[in-house]
């Protein structure tokens, strides 16, 4: 599409999703009285020129209540992302850089060819991986540097006040995680704090623990970043640090290296560097390798996609992956 398309009815919305098929469809739930919506429409218009195979749609939330209620739209602007008729992500608020990032990621990831079935990664498996990504893991709205709700701001303040080292995940950046974790943990609200993979609770429980002096004992002793990186690198004999996972690469280079590794017949594990900013930044310095993906065998850096391609072309890749070289 070269321009924004306006949807005015539930039927038109459903037909548009069918027409889009596996192409990315970006739907802006807006209101004419909100200036921030006008700003996001300008951003959408520019993105539509860049991503010509994607669909960019505006919808007045109050005029099409059936659709707004179905997708729990409670404020504007809210932007939903669809593929194959299914919602795959969500963005609440006027955050132009985040919108551009999400469109770039989801448009690049593409979709399977006609008739091809891509196995869906088990959500519980992904949630478990995220929960155990760090000894102390906080699922919050926003980031520790920029919390996007009062409760998230309070819990970050408590953890910092008591010198608790923690990693975080912005649940506003991934609607699948946001909704799925509520069921997984049987805890309906955010923020949620986990220690050693077990749910501690929300801000009220953390506040009680802090007041009783038990917070430091509840949260595990924090590892230094170097210790943590070593542990993650050695999580498996062959470890790939990439954008996304085996089922859904989130950049072209990650997709290329997956194809090469899959062709080797050697088992390997992956770590999604988009899920952990501390690992993403720290590993660049630790390995003295500034880009991703990064492949490790038995704790030693092999390199990125170019080196792995050279090894594959020379017939050495399988030998290197098995640690025989």
C-alpha positions in Angstrom: 0.0 0.0 0.0 1.2 3.5 -0.8 -1.1 5.4 1.6 -3.2 5.0 4.8 -6.5 3.2 4.4 -9.4 4.3 6.6 -11.6 1.6 8.1 -15.1 2.5 9.1 -16.8 -0.8 9.9 -16.2 -4.2 11.4 -16.9 -5.9 8.1 -14.4 -3.7 6.3 -11.8 -4.4 8.9 -12.3 -8.2 8.7 -12.1 -8.1 4.9 -9.0 -6.0 4.9 -7.2 -8.6 7.2 -8.2 -11.4 4.8 -6.9 -9.3 1.8 -3.6 -8.7 3.6 -3.0 -12.4 4.2 0.4 -13.0 5.6 1.6 -9.4 4.9 2.0 -7.1 7.9 -1.0 -5.0 8.7 -0.6 -2.0 11.0 -3.9 -0.7 12.5 -3.9 2.6 14.3 -6.9 3.0 16.7 -7.3 6.8 16.9 -9.5 9.7 17.7 -9.8 12.9 15.6 -9.6 15.1 18.8 -6.3 13.7 19.9 -3.2 15.6 18.5 -0.9 12.7 19.3 -3.0 10.5 16.9 -2.4 13.0 14.1 1.3 12.8 14.8 1.3 9.0 14.7 -0.7 9.1 11.4 2.1 11.2 9.9 4.6 8.5 11.0 2.4 5.7 9.6 2.2 7.6 6.3 6.0 7.8 6.0 6.4 4.1 7.0 3.9 3.1 4.3 6.1 4.6 1.7 9.1 2.6 2.9 7.2 -0.7 3.5 5.2 -1.0 0.3 4.1 -4.6 0.9 2.6 -3.9 4.3 -0.8 -2.5 5.0 -1.3 0.7 7.1 -4.8 1.4 8.4 -6.5 4.0 10.6 -9.7 3.3 12.5 -11.6 5.7 14.8 -11.9 3.7 18.0 -15.2 5.2 19.1 -16.8 4.8 15.6 -16.1 1.0 15.3 -16.8 -0.1 18.9 -17.1 -3.8 18.0 -13.5 -4.0 16.9 -12.2 -1.7 19.7 -13.9 -3.9 22.4 -12.7 -7.1 20.8 -9.0 -6.0 21.1 -9.4 -4.2 24.4 -8.7 -0.7 23.2 -9.0 1.6 26.2 -7.0 4.6 25.1 -5.7 6.3 21.9 -3.4 6.1 20.2 -3.1 2.3 20.3 -1.6 0.4 17.4 -2.1 -3.3 16.7 0.0 -5.4 14.3 -1.5 -8.3 12.4 -0.2 -11.2 10.3 -2.3 -13.9 8.8 -5.4 -12.4 10.4 -3.9 -12.8 13.9 -2.7 -10.1 16.2 1.1 -10.5 16.8 2.0 -7.3 18.7 0.7 -4.1 20.2 1.9 -0.6 21.0 0.1 1.7 23.5 0.7 5.4 23.3 2.4 7.9 20.9 5.9 6.3 20.6 7.1 7.0 17.1 10.6 5.4 17.4 9.0 2.2 18.9 6.5 2.1 16.1 9.2 2.3 13.5 11.2 -0.4 15.2 8.2 -2.8 15.4 7.3 -2.3 11.8 10.9 -2.8 10.7 11.1 -6.1 12.8 7.8 -7.5 11.8 8.0 -6.5 8.1 11.5 -8.1 7.8 10.4 -11.3 9.5 8.0 -11.9 6.6 5.8 -14.9 6.4 6.0 -18.5 5.1 5.3 -19.2 1.4 1.9 -20.2 0.3 1.0 -23.7 1.6 4.0 -23.8 4.0 3.3 -24.4 7.6 5.6 -22.9 10.2 5.6 -24.5 13.6 4.5 -22.1 16.3 6.9 -22.0 19.2 5.3 -23.0 22.5 4.5 -19.9 24.4 5.1 -21.5 27.8 8.6 -22.4 26.6 9.3 -18.8 25.6 7.9 -17.5 28.9 10.0 -19.9 30.9 13.1 -18.8 29.0 12.4 -15.1 29.7 11.6 -15.7 33.4 14.9 -17.5 33.9 17.0 -15.1 31.7 18.4 -13.6 34.9 18.4 -14.6 38.6 16.1 -11.6 39.3 13.7 -10.8 36.5 11.2 -7.9 36.4 8.3 -7.8 33.9 7.2 -4.2 33.8 5.7 -1.4 31.7 8.6 0.4 30.2 12.2 0.1 31.3 14.1 0.8 34.6 15.3 4.0 33.0 11.9 5.1 31.8 9.0 3.3 33.6 5.6 3.8 31.9 3.3 3.4 34.9 3.3 4.3 38.6 3.5 0.8 39.9 6.5 0.0 37.7 8.2 3.1 38.8 7.6 2.2 42.5 9.0 -1.4 42.2 12.1 -0.2 40.3 12.7 2.4 43.0 12.4 -0.3 45.7 14.8 -2.7 44.0 17.4 0.1 43.4 17.0 1.3 47.0 17.9 -2.1 48.3 20.7 -2.6 45.7 19.0 -5.6 44.0 20.5 -6.3 40.6 17.8 -7.3 38.2 17.0 -7.5 34.5 13.7 -6.4 33.0 11.3 -7.1 30.2 9.0 -4.4 28.8 5.6 -6.1 28.5 4.3 -3.2 26.3 6.8 -4.3 23.6 5.3 -7.8 23.2 1.6 -8.4 23.6 1.9 -12.2 23.4 4.2 -12.1 26.5 1.9 -9.5 28.2 -1.2 -11.6 27.9 0.4 -15.1 28.2 2.4 -14.4 31.4 -0.9 -13.5 33.2 -2.1 -17.0 32.7 1.3 -18.7 33.1 1.8 -17.1 36.5 -1.9 -16.9 37.5 -1.2 -13.2 38.4 -3.4 -10.8 36.5 -1.5 -7.5 36.9 1.9 -5.9 36.2 4.6 -5.4 37.3 5.7 -9.0 38.2 9.0 -9.9 39.9 10.6 -13.4 39.6 13.5 -14.8 41.6 15.3 -17.9 40.4 12.4 -18.5 38.0 9.7 -18.3 40.7 7.1 -15.6 41.0 7.7 -13.3 44.0 4.7 -11.0 43.3 3.8 -7.4 42.4 4.7 -4.0 43.9 2.7 -4.6 47.2 4.5 -7.8 48.0 7.9 -6.4 47.2 7.0 -3.4 49.4 6.1 -5.7 52.3 9.4 -7.7 51.8 11.4 -4.5 51.8 9.7 -3.2 55.0 10.3 -6.6 56.8 13.9 -6.7 55.7 13.4 -9.9 53.7 13.8 -8.6 50.2 17.6 -9.1 50.1 17.1 -12.8 51.1 14.3 -13.3 48.6 16.2 -12.1 45.6 19.2 -14.3 44.8 22.7 -13.0 45.1 23.4 -11.2 41.9 26.1 -12.4 39.5 28.5 -9.9 37.9 27.8 -9.3 34.2 30.9 -11.2 33.3 29.8 -14.2 35.3 26.4 -14.1 33.8 27.7 -13.9 30.3 30.0 -16.9 30.9 27.0 -18.9 32.2 24.8 -18.0 29.2 27.6 -18.7 26.7 28.2 -22.2 28.2 24.5 -23.0 28.5 25.0 -25.4 25.6 27.9 -26.8 23.5 26.8 -24.7 20.5 25.2 -21.3 21.5 23.9 -18.8 19.0 23.2 -15.3 20.2 20.7 -13.8 17.7 17.7 -11.5 17.1 14.7 -13.8 17.6 14.8 -17.6 17.9 14.9 -20.7 15.9 11.3 -20.4 14.9 11.3 -16.7 14.1 14.5 -14.8 13.2 14.1 -11.0 13.6 16.7 -9.9 11.2 18.1 -11.0 7.9 21.6 -12.0 9.2 20.0 -14.1 12.0 17.8 -15.8 9.4 20.9 -16.6 7.2 22.9 -18.1 10.0 20.0 -20.3 11.1 19.8 -21.7 7.6 23.5 -22.5 7.7 23.3 -24.2 11.1 20.2 -26.1 10.2 22.0 -27.4 7.2 24.9 -28.7 9.3 22.7 -31.3 11.2 24.3 -30.3 14.5 22.1 -29.4 17.5 22.4 -25.9 18.9 20.8 -23.6 21.4 19.8 -19.9 20.9 19.5 -16.8 23.0 17.4 -13.9 21.9 19.4 -10.8 22.6 16.3 -8.6 22.0 14.9 -10.1 25.3 17.8 -8.9 27.5 19.4 -5.5 26.9 22.2 -6.2 29.5 23.3 -9.3 27.6 22.9 -7.6 24.2 25.3 -4.7 25.1 27.6 -6.6 27.5 28.4 -9.4 25.1 29.7 -7.0 22.5 32.4 -5.9 24.9 33.0 -9.3 26.4 33.6 -10.9 23.0 35.1 -7.8 21.4 32.6 -8.5 18.5 30.3 -5.5 17.8 27.5 -7.1 15.9 25.0 -9.9 16.0 24.5 -12.8 15.4 27.4 -14.4 17.4 28.1 -18.1 17.4 30.0 -19.9 20.3 31.2 -23.5 20.4 32.2 -24.8 23.8 32.4 -21.3 25.2 34.6 -19.9 22.5 33.6 -17.4 19.9 33.5 -18.6 16.3 32.2 -15.4 14.7 29.2 -14.1 12.8 27.3 -15.0 9.7 30.2 -14.3 7.2 32.6 -16.6 9.1 30.0 -19.3 9.4 29.2 -19.1 5.7 32.9 -19.4 4.9 33.1 -22.5 7.1 30.1 -24.0 5.4 31.5 -23.3 1.9 34.8 -24.9 2.8 33.1 -28.0 4.3 34.5 -27.2 7.8 31.4 -26.1 9.6 30.2 -29.4 11.0 33.7 -30.2 12.3 33.9 -26.8 14.0 30.4 -27.2 15.5 31.3 -30.6 17.0 34.4 -29.0 18.6 36.8 -31.3 16.7 39.0 -28.6 15.3 
